[in-house]
Amino acid sequence: MSKYVSVDPATGAVVKEFDTMTDSEVANVVEAAGAAHQSWRHSALGERTALLQRIANAYRDHADELATLMATEMGKPVAQAKGEITLVASIYDYYATKGPDFLVAEHLDIAGQGSAVVLTEPVGALVGIMPWNYPHYQVARFVAPNLLLGNTILLKHASNCPQQALRIADLIAAAGAPEGVYQNVFVTNDQVAQMIAHPAVQGVSLTGSERAGQAVGSVAGAHMKKCVLELGGSDPFIVLADADVPRAAREAATGRFANAGQACTSSKRILVEDEVWDLFLEEFVDQARQWTLGDPARSDTRMGPMASRAGRDDLEEQVQDAVEKGAHVHLGGTAPDGPGAYYPATVLTGVDPTMRAYREELFGPVAVLHRVASAEQAIAIANDSPFGLGAAVFSGDETRAKDVVDRLEVGMVGINTTIKSAPDLPFGGVKASGIGRELGRFGLDEFANKKLIRKLT
């Protein structure tokens, strides 16, 4: 039987192992989710918002514990982990306070006789498949709006953060969620497919790799189930010649090296106009040097280990491929000796289309800088990617920045800022970066039945 295994990425030590569920256990939890939906959907809106508020408070009350567990199980430095917990609490707050406004019946101005109104209603039980890199935030942005709606949740978390998966379930249960409304499931990929196919399940949301999205999307399509897919990214960070270069370098370094570079919206391809190339490269390398490796349990650590040794090894192979084909390493580029999944902040230039690092997502602390002759060349390189998640454009000329923004094939763009998640901002991309949106009003609509009621007088 396959396992969910908690491994400390700082040491490589196995902490705990958990068995996957049996097929009969899977069938039971799906049936329970379907049954719970029949009552949860008809519960008072105030009951659902109160639950969300209690979950938000529970996250605040347990912030230190949860941050320490993140450091132990996936290597996130505790200071960054506490920031994630703060964001999670704000998401539950947002849907508890602002969410009811999005559920108000919408009266349509129609041409015909009578009246028409659209209601926003739940659809049923949902499967959530979540990743390890933001193990609480990415659960919250799926769970909060759907609990508010009246949907029920079957949550399959990443196999390398089972302790956090169980703590999330514990917190939601302790906050007063009725039985069957939120259930953690330790299941195999085959069992996920069985769950999606079950008549009680009406949708699936996955945050993960492009390959995982293709697999889940094909199963959902075969069974006519709605899916939201938040997949990978290779976000461009464009620095125009009129940008505030020191500020841009600081933002780019934070955008690339926070969470050890393990974020879909990390600044993975940095495109710099020729006039400011030398200055930016110098500033950026100086900033990158400040992202030193350390024990994730220490409050002063800026960058801990990557979440797994396998992920570290894959990243190292991508860097070695680039170097062997002529890329230049300005900083880092070699994994340190010793246990754990540590990899240093790394800066590459001279990456071209012959190298894996040009088109593949680098899911770790490796920045690729490109020197470009113009904004037009920056746009061309930015769009020459299978991904289309986020982007950033730094410029002192708002009109010029907006012109670049208008031509970028992405779902989110920041002007003089990187993309930073907030409860009221929609999150999602285009192309191979996925389907659908999360957070804000848009996240509430993905798994909702927009029921039309037409009345003639």
Secondary structure, 3 states (H helix, E strand, C coil): CCEEEEECCCCCCEEEEEECCCHHHHHHHHHHHHHHHHHHCCCCHHHHHHHHHHHHHHHHHCHHHHHHHHHHHHCCCHHHHHHHHHHHHHHHHHHHHCHHHHCCCEECCCCCCCEEEEEEEECCEEEEECCCCCCCHHHHHHHHHHHHHCCEEEEECCCCCHHHHHHHHHHHHHCCCCCCCEEECCCCHHHHHHHHHCCCEEEEEEECCHHHHHHHHHHHHHCCCEEEEECCCCEEEEECCCCCHHHHHHHHHHHHHHHHHCCCCCEEEEEEEHHHHHHHHHHHHHHHHCCCECCCCCCCCCECCCCCHHHHHHHHHHHHHHHHCCCEEEECCCCCCCCCCCCCCEEEECCCCCCHHHHCCCCCCEEEEEEECCHHHHHHHHHCCCEECEEEEECCCHHHHHHHHHCCCCCEEEECCCCCCCCCCCECCEECCEECCECHHHHHHCCEEEEEEEECC
